């Protein structure tokens, strides 16, 4: 018989009044860490629209999270995009539901299960797509899922994008805005403009993304920032220092959290990438449980530099790394730049882009 698959939910994902969770309180270590172990029914491990992301293991810090995939693919043309490998070279956007009712029914059943387990979940709609790249699809998704979220008020949806002001207009309609700011978190992936022009073709320019984030923040949305992937082009320190100041000082963004990642390349991504110029940064790099990475000491230098610049700009919120090795993460803990990520494989203390 196949072993059961569990989801390890930290205290912040628990609706406390649900006593049904007590039956999973059979692990003294998890109890001490205030983590609940939830058995996940097979149907929710990878359904048409919902999946439990539990892939990284071993040397990689990455807590499990929930994928929400009403549409997949991306019209943007980032050289390093992992969707090239995920979809075997065809990352063209496509919508997955045949009718709005099909998506609404499955989402409703999934959230019924989550409610029965006392969970409050964040559904990441940006793992297999740019969530806002096609405004017409964003509009259809909102119209379909907003009534379901209103009936299951403990849960939220995460939109992740490299889009700009044009792409967020659909979120700012007066008739929707109050409800959307309650149920949707908007995360912007940003990079210096030199990186955008060279490696992120077709996306909104850097300043337009930051401006879009400010527009949403001013209207009450929870905004998150990803500085990812950092690419160490010549002069990268100046680029990322300017970017950090622009986000936090010039535009006055107050992101709920910031996640930093460095360039990484899964083998499938490398195999199917049309433009492989970005691979030059892996020379002398490190093979990890999440593909090739930039050389270890340079990654440590990058994170140290950017985190210090973020703190110097006055930001005091959570900072996390994306799919980084335990070794590098703990080296930054030793410097007082990051918090201890928690138990291996659970990583209950990580406040990153994809988690509540």
Protein Blocks (a to p, Z undefined) as FASTA:
>chain_A
ZZdddddddfklpcfklmklmmmmmbfklmmnopacddddfklmopfkbccdfkbgcjbc
cdddddddfbgcjfbdcfklmklmmnnopacccdfbfbfklmmmmmmmmmmmmmmnopac
dddfklmbcfklpmmlmmmmmmmmmmmmmmmmmbccddddfbdfklmmmmmgfklmmmmm
mmpccddddddfklmmmmmghiacfklmmmmmmmmmmnopacddddddddddehklmmmm
mmmmmmmmmnopacfbdcdddddddfklmmmpmblklmmmmgoiacdfeojaddfklmmm
mmmmmmmmmmmnopabdcddehiafklmmmmmmnopaccebjehklmmbccfkbZZ
